[in-house]
Amino acid sequence: MRATATLLLTIVGFAAATASFAQGTVAAVPVVPVTTTAIPAAAAPAVPAVLPTPGIGQPTDGWNLQEAVTPIAREARHMTTAILDPLMIAVCVVVFVLLGYTLFRYRRAANPVASRTSHNTVVEVIWTVAPVLILVWIAVPSFRLLANQYEPPKAGLTIKATGHQWYWEYEYPDQGGFSFDSIILSDADAKKHGDPAKLGVDNRVVVPAGTTVRVLTTAADVIHAWAMPSFWVQMDAVPGRINETWFKVDRPGVYYGQCFQLCGTKHAFMPIAVEVVSPARFAQWVASKQKENGITPPTARTAAALVKGAVAGAETPAPPATNAPAEVATGVTPVIPTPAAPVAPAVPAPVAAK
């Protein structure tokens, strides 16, 4: 008995020493501070930012999914709530009913002599055919959803998103190629701007409403993931590779997302904010960004055509081809160079004999 007590005390002492050592080790590890950005009070944006709508495009206190705001999101939400959820409930009900019936029907009191049945053809056919039918029922809408998700319509706007440790960089190649970084706001500044905690950024992605937006994702260091729950969009950003996804939002507002791949110690602090505005407001924002980056904006007529093409989800059409000669198409007569007169080759002078 004394030996047992001594062994127990030794084990308890060793466990306490191990826990103390672990706490000391954890406490000794330096905590990497989270890099945030503060917006100067005097610096006002050229185009005022849109305020987010509570409960739309951001997490809520409920257990349900975020409201779907894109065609893909609505289709995926319908598949979840109208197909997968009822199917899971039905399978659970059938399994538990069969389990309860088996426990009650074949209990020892009602069956003192156990059955020695080894197989039943009808039952075996049922439990083979039923899962196949269930999988077919799921496969048809899921294949349609995948096809719609990875075969997007023609885009009216392209954005390149590059993941860094730990912030996002965005580029608008169709609008002159200007780019900017998007860094998480401090909690105080996020509260001032009406952003949810840990989701506000200093520079939002701005897109026009009703436009098909193509997002090209890549990374500069490790694997990240550009994800927007209300869009039902998630695409990995892999170094050295460009992936593609898309979305189309008709409702103006602010929508939030995050990096969905573990990318380091500050993985939780690289949020995404997308601001959906009207086409006219988007044109103003693009003009301000071009001016800020020293990019010469196009003429008013070209800008209107670009905005119209973005709303329609199509690129600006190229001029019609013509078979007319160059001088007719351009109105300028080409200059034909005059060939120079041939020059006779030089004859070497005779060398005097010695």
Secondary structure, 3 states (H helix, E strand, C coil): CHHHHHHHHHHHHHHHHHHHHHHHHHHHCCCCCCCCECCCCCCCCCCCCCCCCCCCCCCCCCCCCCCCCCHHHHHHHHHHHHHHHHHHHHHHHHHHHHHHHHHHHCCCCCCCCCCCCCCCHHHHHHHHHHHHHHHHHHHHHHHHHHHHHHCCCCCCEEEEEEEECCEEEEEEHHHCCEEEEECEECHHHHHHCCCCCCCCECCCEEEECCCCEEEEEEECCCCEEEEEHHHCEEEEECECCCEEEEECCCCCEEEEEEECCCCCCCHHHCEEEEEEECHHHHHHHHHHHHHHCCCCCCCHHHHHHHHHHHHHCCCCCCCCCCCCCHHHHHCCCCCCCCCCCCCCCCCCCCCCCC
